């Protein structure tokens, strides 16, 4: 097996594990601020999975829209209530 294939498998399982664990943290954490920060990690993990699929534009849009805009909106809503 080629070294690049093994490294891509390792990167995939690391990103998938990170995404799943942080998504589980979003659902189970009781503090809304920590849950929103775990949501940021989930979005970044999904963007990393898009990068592994060589969809760089979708990964960039994922980071800009979801991590940048939606998460900031959620954090402002949490802070103002």
C-alpha positions in Angstrom: 0.0 0.0 0.0 1.2 3.5 -0.9 2.3 5.8 1.9 0.0 8.6 0.6 -3.0 6.3 0.8 -2.2 5.3 4.4 -1.8 9.0 5.4 -5.1 9.9 3.8 -6.8 7.1 5.7 -5.3 8.3 8.9 -6.3 11.9 8.2 -9.8 10.8 7.3 -10.3 8.8 10.5 -8.8 11.5 12.6 -11.1 14.2 11.1 -14.1 11.9 11.3 -13.4 11.1 14.9 -12.9 14.8 15.7 -16.2 15.7 14.0 -18.2 13.0 15.6 -16.9 13.7 19.1 -17.4 17.4 18.8 -20.9 16.9 17.4 -21.7 14.6 20.4 -20.3 17.4 22.7 -22.7 19.9 21.0 -25.7 17.8 21.9 -24.6 16.7 25.4 -23.0 19.9 26.9 -25.3 21.8 29.2 -23.5 25.2 28.8 -24.6 27.0 25.6 -21.3 28.8 25.1 -19.3 25.6 25.2 -21.8 23.9 23.0 -21.4 26.7 20.4 -17.6 26.4 20.6 -17.9 22.7 20.0 -20.1 23.5 17.0 -17.2 25.5 15.6 -14.9 22.4 15.9 -17.6 20.4 14.2 -17.8 22.8 11.3 -14.0 22.9 11.0 -13.9 19.1 10.9 -16.4 19.0 8.1 -14.4 21.5 6.2 -11.3 19.2 6.7 -13.3 16.3 5.3 -14.2 18.4 2.3 -10.5 19.2 1.8 -9.8 15.4 1.8 -12.3 15.1 -1.0 -10.4 17.8 -2.8 -13.4 20.2 -2.8 -11.4 23.2 -1.7 -14.1 25.8 -2.7 -16.8 24.0 -0.6 -14.4 23.8 2.3 -13.7 27.5 2.1 -17.4 28.3 1.9 -18.0 26.0 4.9 -15.4 27.9 6.9 -16.6 31.4 5.8 -20.3 30.9 6.1 -20.7 28.4 9.0 -17.7 29.0 11.1 -17.6 32.7 10.4 -21.2 33.9 10.1 -23.5 31.4 11.6 -21.4 30.7 14.7 -20.9 34.4 15.4 -24.7 34.9 15.0 -25.3 32.1 17.5 -22.7 33.5 19.9 -24.3 37.0 19.7 -27.7 35.5 20.4 -26.4 33.6 23.4 -24.6 36.7 24.8 -27.6 39.0 24.4 -30.0 36.7 26.1 
